[in-house]
Amino acid sequence: MLEIRQILCPIDFSEVSRHALDHARVFAGWYRARVTALHVRNPAFLQNPPLLFAEAPPGGGTAETDREYLEGQLRDWVGSLKTAGIETDVLVDEHYNPSARIVDHAKTLPADLIVMGTHGRGGFERLILGSVAEKVLRKASCPVLTVPAPTVTSSKLPLKRMLCPVDFSEPSIAALELAFSIAEESDGRLTILHVFDWPTDDEVGGQWALDLPEVRRQVEERARQRVEALVPRQVRDWCSPVPTLRYGKAYREILALADAEHTDLIVMGVHGRNAVDMMLFGSTTNHVVRSASCPVLTLRR
């Protein structure tokens, strides 16, 4: 079972970051973890900075005074965590590639979880190709929780309704183990979803069409048994996972079920780091992370 002792939360001083920090606080409370708030400023923006600061740094300051100012801003942001008894650290860094520095700091800590916000109104506008969040998702070796803007999300803290898609691969089983752990901490409801890419009756003909309902029933029953076998006996002491089977494109069914059940959190496994995966980030995961209206926790194996 994955242990979460160190959480890294990149902050750009937007409301999206504040929303992500709220989620980091919840996870830190569950796992008694330490939270490090990190701000990476891009030197390219220092002459004409974007709206990244809660209020602008005082003019005419040196690099050192600017750093001290930003550290003070971060300490203000994590104040509510400290009040809740959560141990915190603040870090300010400077780099032309913020995503690379986030990943580097995650390795150095080392972080067991990265929690970060995604910007925009929804869908592909929220997580565009090349964004900081998208690059961190590709490069990070630890789990990453992406949190949509509070104006977009349909989820509510403390994340009582969870969905974990499984395809019986090692990454999805590892993600399911993490989902069990979160369900125990949150006393939440967990739906385990398996999606078949299966033809409809109208897509086949002849004798196969006559046999299709029975074949589907048998395949579905075997899949249900496999899903139920993934739930250890001790898990049933604190959680009653709901196995759910659907037919169609995996990402569409995941998103549809998440919306229908008002899911607060999707937990997904992501396959390795080969060249194709690095380009596509996994077709299903890519679609779900970009389009989900709730936070998505991805675990790479």
C-alpha positions as CSV (number, residue, x, y, z in Angstrom):
1,M,0.0,0.0,0.0
2,L,1.3,3.4,-1.0
3,E,2.3,5.6,2.0
4,I,1.8,9.4,1.7
5,R,4.2,11.2,4.0
6,Q,5.3,14.2,1.8
7,I,3.0,16.2,-0.4
8,L,4.2,18.8,-2.8
9,C,1.7,21.6,-3.8
10,P,2.9,24.0,-6.5
11,I,1.4,27.4,-6.0
12,D,1.0,30.3,-8.5
13,F,-1.2,32.4,-6.2
14,S,-4.3,31.9,-8.2
15,E,-7.7,30.8,-6.9
16,V,-7.1,27.5,-8.7
17,S,-4.0,27.0,-6.6
18,R,-5.8,27.8,-3.4
19,H,-8.4,25.2,-4.3
20,A,-5.6,22.7,-4.9
21,L,-4.1,23.6,-1.5
22,D,-7.4,22.8,0.1
23,H,-7.2,19.3,-1.4
24,A,-3.6,18.9,-0.2
25,R,-4.8,19.8,3.3
26,V,-7.4,17.0,3.2
27,F,-4.9,14.4,2.1
28,A,-2.3,15.6,4.6
29,G,-4.9,15.3,7.4
30,W,-5.8,11.7,6.3
31,Y,-2.2,10.5,6.0
32,R,-0.6,12.8,8.6
33,A,1.7,14.0,5.8
34,R,3.9,17.1,5.5
35,V,2.9,19.7,2.9
36,T,5.5,21.7,1.0
37,A,4.2,24.7,-0.9
38,L,6.4,25.6,-3.9
39,H,6.3,28.7,-6.1
40,V,8.5,28.6,-9.2
41,R,8.8,32.0,-10.9
42,N,9.8,32.3,-14.5
43,P,12.6,34.9,-15.0
44,A,11.0,35.6,-18.4
45,F,8.0,37.2,-16.5
46,L,10.0,39.3,-14.1
47,Q,9.8,42.4,-16.2
48,N,6.1,42.1,-17.0
49,P,4.8,39.5,-14.5
50,P,1.4,37.8,-15.1
51,L,-1.2,37.8,-12.4
52,L,0.6,35.3,-10.2
53,F,0.8,37.1,-6.9
54,A,-1.8,37.7,-4.3
55,E,-0.5,41.3,-4.4
56,A,2.5,42.6,-6.3
57,P,5.9,42.4,-4.7
58,P,7.2,45.8,-3.5
59,G,9.0,47.7,-6.3
60,G,12.7,48.1,-6.4
61,G,13.5,45.0,-4.4
62,T,16.5,42.8,-4.9
63,A,16.2,39.2,-5.8
64,E,16.7,38.3,-2.2
65,T,13.9,40.6,-0.9
66,D,11.6,39.4,-3.7
67,R,12.3,35.8,-2.5
68,E,11.6,36.8,1.1
69,Y,8.4,38.4,0.1
70,L,7.2,35.4,-1.9
71,E,8.1,33.1,1.0
72,G,6.0,35.3,3.3
73,Q,3.1,35.0,0.8
74,L,3.4,31.2,0.8
75,R,3.5,31.1,4.6
76,D,0.3,33.1,4.6
77,W,-1.3,30.6,2.2
78,V,-0.4,27.6,4.3
79,G,-1.5,29.2,7.6
80,S,-4.7,27.3,7.7
81,L,-2.8,24.1,7.3
82,K,-0.6,24.9,10.3
83,T,-3.7,25.9,12.3
84,A,-5.1,22.4,11.5
85,G,-1.9,20.8,12.9
86,I,-0.3,20.0,9.6
87,E,3.5,20.4,9.2
88,T,4.4,22.7,6.3
89,D,7.4,24.0,4.4
90,V,7.6,26.8,1.8
91,L,10.0,26.9,-1.2
92,V,10.6,29.7,-3.7
93,D,12.6,28.8,-6.9
94,E,13.3,30.5,-10.2
95,H,13.5,28.7,-13.5
96,Y,12.6,29.1,-17.1
97,N,10.9,25.7,-17.0
98,P,8.6,25.6,-14.0
99,S,7.3,22.1,-14.7
100,A,10.9,20.7,-14.7
101,R,11.6,22.3,-11.3
102,I,8.4,21.0,-9.8
103,V,9.4,17.5,-10.9
104,D,13.0,18.0,-9.6
105,H,11.7,19.2,-6.2
106,A,9.3,16.2,-6.1
107,K,12.3,13.9,-6.5
108,T,14.4,15.7,-4.0
109,L,11.9,15.8,-1.1
110,P,11.0,13.0,-2.1
111,A,7.2,13.7,-2.6
112,D,4.8,10.8,-2.3
113,L,2.1,13.0,-4.0
114,I,1.9,16.2,-6.1
115,V,-1.3,18.2,-5.8
116,M,-1.8,21.0,-8.4
117,G,-4.5,23.0,-10.0
118,T,-5.5,23.1,-13.7
119,H,-6.7,26.3,-15.2
120,G,-9.5,27.3,-17.6
121,R,-13.2,26.8,-18.0
122,G,-13.3,23.1,-18.8
123,G,-12.4,20.4,-21.2
124,F,-9.3,21.0,-23.4
125,E,-9.3,24.7,-22.3
126,R,-8.5,23.5,-18.8
127,L,-5.5,21.4,-19.4
128,I,-3.9,22.4,-22.7
129,L,-1.0,20.6,-24.3
130,G,2.2,22.0,-23.0
131,S,0.8,23.5,-19.8
132,V,2.7,23.2,-16.6
133,A,0.2,20.6,-15.2
134,E,0.3,18.6,-18.4
135,K,4.1,18.4,-18.3
136,V,4.3,17.5,-14.6
137,L,1.8,14.7,-15.3
138,R,4.1,13.3,-18.0
139,K,7.3,13.5,-16.0
140,A,6.5,12.9,-12.4
141,S,7.3,9.5,-10.9
142,C,4.9,9.9,-8.0
143,P,1.1,10.1,-8.1
144,V,-0.3,13.5,-9.2
145,L,-3.7,14.9,-8.1
146,T,-5.0,17.4,-10.7
147,V,-7.7,19.7,-9.3
148,P,-10.0,21.7,-11.6
149,A,-10.9,25.3,-10.8
150,P,-13.6,25.7,-8.2
151,T,-15.9,27.3,-10.8
152,V,-15.6,24.1,-12.9
153,T,-15.6,21.3,-10.4
154,S,-18.7,19.4,-9.3
155,S,-16.8,17.6,-6.5
156,K,-16.9,18.5,-2.8
157,L,-14.4,18.0,0.0
158,P,-13.7,15.7,1.8
159,L,-14.2,13.5,-1.3
160,K,-16.8,10.9,-0.3
161,R,-17.6,9.5,-3.7
162,M,-14.8,7.9,-5.6
163,L,-14.5,6.1,-8.9
164,C,-11.6,3.8,-9.9
165,P,-11.5,2.4,-13.5
166,V,-9.7,-1.0,-13.8
167,D,-8.6,-2.9,-16.8
168,F,-6.8,-5.6,-14.7
169,S,-3.4,-4.2,-15.7
170,E,-0.7,-3.6,-13.0
171,P,-1.1,0.2,-13.0
172,S,-4.9,0.0,-12.6
173,I,-4.6,-2.6,-9.8
174,A,-2.0,-0.3,-8.0
175,A,-4.5,2.6,-8.4
176,L,-7.2,0.5,-6.9
177,E,-5.1,-0.2,-3.9
178,L,-4.6,3.5,-3.4
179,A,-8.3,4.0,-3.9
180,F,-9.0,1.5,-1.1
181,S,-6.7,3.4,1.2
182,I,-8.4,6.8,0.4
183,A,-11.8,5.2,0.9
184,E,-10.7,4.0,4.4
185,E,-9.4,7.5,5.3
186,S,-12.5,9.3,4.0
187,D,-15.1,6.8,5.0
188,G,-16.2,7.1,1.4
189,R,-18.0,5.2,-1.3
190,L,-16.0,3.5,-4.0
191,T,-17.2,2.4,-7.4
192,I,-14.9,0.1,-9.4
193,L,-15.6,0.4,-13.1
194,H,-14.6,-2.0,-15.9
195,V,-15.3,-1.0,-19.4
196,F,-15.7,-3.4,-22.3
197,D,-15.0,-2.2,-25.9
198,W,-17.8,-4.4,-27.2
199,P,-19.8,-4.4,-30.4
200,T,-23.5,-3.7,-30.1
201,D,-26.1,-6.1,-31.5
202,D,-26.5,-3.9,-34.6
203,E,-22.8,-4.0,-35.4
204,V,-22.7,-7.8,-36.0
205,G,-24.9,-10.2,-37.9
206,G,-25.6,-13.8,-38.7
207,Q,-25.2,-16.6,-36.1
208,W,-22.8,-14.4,-34.1
209,A,-25.6,-11.9,-33.6
210,L,-27.9,-14.7,-32.3
211,D,-25.3,-15.8,-29.8
212,L,-24.1,-12.3,-28.8
213,P,-26.4,-11.8,-25.8
214,E,-25.3,-15.1,-24.2
215,V,-21.6,-14.5,-25.0
216,R,-21.9,-11.0,-23.5
217,R,-23.6,-12.4,-20.4
218,Q,-20.7,-14.9,-19.9
219,V,-18.0,-12.3,-20.5
220,E,-19.7,-9.9,-18.1
221,E,-20.0,-12.5,-15.4
222,R,-16.3,-13.4,-15.6
223,A,-15.4,-9.8,-15.5
224,R,-17.6,-9.2,-12.5
225,Q,-15.9,-12.1,-10.7
226,R,-12.5,-10.7,-11.6
227,V,-13.4,-7.3,-10.2
228,E,-14.8,-8.7,-7.0
229,A,-11.6,-10.8,-6.6
230,L,-9.6,-7.6,-6.5
231,V,-11.2,-6.6,-3.3
232,P,-9.4,-8.1,-0.3
233,R,-11.5,-9.4,2.6
234,Q,-10.1,-6.8,5.0
235,V,-11.2,-4.0,2.7
236,R,-14.8,-5.0,3.1
237,D,-14.5,-4.2,6.8
238,W,-14.5,-0.5,6.0
239,C,-15.7,-0.2,2.5
240,S,-18.4,-1.8,0.3
241,P,-17.0,-1.3,-3.2
242,V,-19.6,-1.3,-6.0
243,P,-18.5,-3.2,-9.1
244,T,-19.8,-1.6,-12.3
245,L,-19.6,-2.9,-15.9
246,R,-20.1,-0.8,-19.0
247,Y,-19.7,-1.1,-22.7
248,G,-18.1,1.5,-25.0
249,K,-15.1,3.7,-25.2
250,A,-13.4,3.7,-21.8
251,Y,-12.9,7.4,-21.4
252,R,-16.5,8.2,-22.4
253,E,-17.9,5.7,-19.9
254,I,-15.6,6.9,-17.1
255,L,-16.6,10.5,-17.6
256,A,-20.3,9.7,-18.0
257,L,-20.4,7.6,-14.8
258,A,-18.4,10.2,-12.9
259,D,-21.0,12.8,-13.9
260,A,-24.0,10.5,-13.2
261,E,-22.7,9.6,-9.7
262,H,-21.5,13.1,-8.9
263,T,-18.0,11.7,-8.3
264,D,-15.7,13.6,-6.1
265,L,-12.5,11.9,-7.1
266,I,-11.3,9.6,-10.0
267,V,-8.3,7.4,-9.3
268,M,-6.5,6.0,-12.3
269,G,-3.5,4.0,-13.2
270,V,-1.2,5.1,-16.0
271,H,1.0,2.8,-18.1
272,G,4.8,3.1,-18.4
273,R,7.1,5.7,-20.0
274,N,7.7,4.5,-23.5
275,A,8.0,6.9,-26.4
276,V,4.3,6.5,-27.5
277,D,3.1,7.0,-23.9
278,M,5.2,10.1,-23.5
279,M,3.6,11.6,-26.6
280,L,0.0,10.6,-25.9
281,F,0.1,10.2,-22.1
282,G,-2.3,7.3,-22.6
283,S,-5.4,8.0,-24.6
284,T,-7.9,7.1,-21.9
285,T,-6.1,9.0,-19.1
286,N,-5.5,12.0,-21.4
287,H,-9.2,12.4,-22.1
288,V,-10.3,11.8,-18.5
289,V,-7.8,14.2,-16.9
290,R,-8.5,16.9,-19.5
291,S,-12.3,16.7,-19.4
292,A,-13.3,15.5,-15.9
293,S,-15.2,18.0,-13.7
294,C,-13.7,16.5,-10.6
295,P,-10.1,16.0,-9.4
296,V,-8.2,13.1,-10.9
297,L,-5.5,11.2,-9.1
298,T,-3.1,9.4,-11.5
299,L,-0.7,6.7,-10.4
300,R,2.1,5.7,-12.9
301,R,3.5,2.2,-13.0
